[in-house]
Amino acid sequence: VSSPWRGIGRILDGGLAIRDRFQEFDAEKKFDIKIEKSQDIPPGCSCHLIMVGKLYPYECELFREQCTPFNPIGPCMVSQDGTCNIFYKYHND
């Protein structure tokens, strides 16, 4: 199924969904669960450009100043295996 990817946009066949014949096992429908949409990319964050290779982490205006592993702003810094998190730890710029 087509699915939104945080910071990148909608990707054709980029998501997973329960097939119609298995809808009875879909907890989201069975228990009427409302899933909140997550915030995409916070203002000033360049994760969406870093994830697709258009920028290096140090080119983001928030990198190492407001955005650090101790105060992560975007998904690239939140995750321990995120591009910005790794760059922060191992690149001495």
N, C-alpha and C positions, 0 to 999 in steps of 0.2 A: 504494500500500500504506500501511497505517497505520504510523506511525514515531514513535519518541520524539524530542522536541526538547529539548535541554538546558535545564533549568530551567522548561520550560513543561509538559511531559508528552507523552502520546501524542496525535498529531494524525491524524485520519482522512484518508487520501489525502495525507499530508504527506511521504511518502518515495518513493524510487525502488527498483525491484528488477528483476532480469533476468527476463524472461518465461520460462515453462516451455520453450517451443520453442527458446530460446537458451541453455539450461543448460550445453551443452557449451563455451560461451565464458565461463562464470562462473569466474574465476580463484580465487575463494574456495573453490569446490568442487573444481575441477580440481587445485589444488595443496594442498588441505587446509589452508587458511590459517585460523588462529584469530584473530579480531578481538576484542581486549579491550574491555570496556565502559568508556566514559569515566566519570569521576567526574561526578556531576550538579552540584549547586551546593554549594560548600564551606560549612561551618558559619559563620553570621554574615553571609554574602553575601546581598544582596537583588537580585541580577541578575534572577531570575525575576519579581520584582514590577516592576522597572524596565523590563524588556523589554515588558511588557504595559501599561505606563502607569499602574500603581497607585502608584508612588513615583517621586520625583525622585532622581537620584544622590546628592545631598547628604543625603537622608533615610536612606541606608544607614549603619549604624554603623561600617563599615570604610572608607568613602570618605574620601580625603585623609589618613587616619591610617595604617592598615596597608595599605590598597589604593591603589596609585598606578601610573602607567604603568611605573615603575621596579621595582615589586614588585606586579604584578597578582595578584589573588586569584581573581576571577571572570571569566567570558567577556566581560562588558561592558567590562572594563578591559584584558584581554589583547589584543583586536583593536584595531588602529589606528582602525577605523571603528566601534568599540563605543561605546555611549551614554555610559558613564562616562569612557572615555578622552577623548572629544570634550569632554564637560562639564568634565573636569579641565583641559584645555588652554585652553578658550575662555570659561569662566565664572568670574568673580572673586568667589566667595562667601567 
